[in-house]
Amino acid sequence: MKLKPYLLSMPMNERERFAAQCGTSYGHIRNVAYGKTCAEELAIAIEKESGGIVTIAELHAEFAELLASAGYVKQAAPPTESEPTHKEAA
């Protein structure tokens, strides 16, 4: 998910709390949501604090290229109890 719709899905007080958890101000994170580039550290914090909903790669194209060239592959989340595992589906 892109950062802008992620932020807009929250009430304002949660947006400000999210920004603080990322180590920045809401004004700065809003600028990033509207296209301003951000530092790697902030991109990592946004992915971490959003629980992976907003990814580093979505925040900056160069980050995606760098991660791909380094062989980074994001792991899929483990199946939930309602989703069959590979063995159960067979």
N, C-alpha and C positions, 0 to 999 in steps of 0.2 A: 504494500500500500504506500502511496505517496504521503509525504509528511503533511501537506496542506489538508487533505481530507481527514487524516488522522487527528490533527489538531482541532479542526472544525467539528469533529464528532464529540468533543469534550466541552463541558461548561467552562467558562473563563477561569474560575478558580482552579480547576484541574489542569488547565493549560499552563498556568503560572507555576503550579506545583511540579508539573512535568519538566518545565524548563529548569527550575531550580534543581531537580534531581539530576538533570543533565549537566549541571554546573554552569548554566548561563542564564540570561534574562529572557523573559517571554518576547521582548522586542527583537532580540537577536534571533531566537528560534523562529519567529514569525518571518523575519527576513530570509532565513534559509528556506522556509516553506514556500516563499514566493520567488525562489530562484537564486538567491545569493549563495555563493559557495561557502563551505565551512571547513574547518580544520579536521584532520583525521580523528583527533581525540573527541571532538564533538559528534562526529558521525558515529563513532563507536558507542558513545554514551547514548545517543538517540536510539540506536538499534537495541542496546541492552535495556534501557528504560522502557522501550515500547514492547519489550518481550519478543523482539524479532519481527514485529508487524511492519515496521519501517526499517529497511535494511541499509547497510552502508552503501551497497551498490546502487540503490535507488537515490541516494543523496548526492552522488557524484560519479559521473561516468568513468573518470580516471581511477576511482577506487575500484570499480567493477573490473576494469582492465588489469589493474595491479593484482587484485585477488585472483583473477583467472590465471594470470601468468605465474603466480606463485603456487598454483595448484590447489587453491582453496575451494572446496566444494562444501556448500552448506548442507548439513545433515538434515534429513527430514525428521519431523517430530515423531516420536514413537506413537503407535496406534493407541487410541483411547479404548476403553473397555467396550464401547459400542462398535468399534471397528474390528473386523477379524484380522488376526495376524496372518502371515503368509502360510503357516502350517495349518491354521484353522480353515482357510479358504480352500485348501487343496482337497 
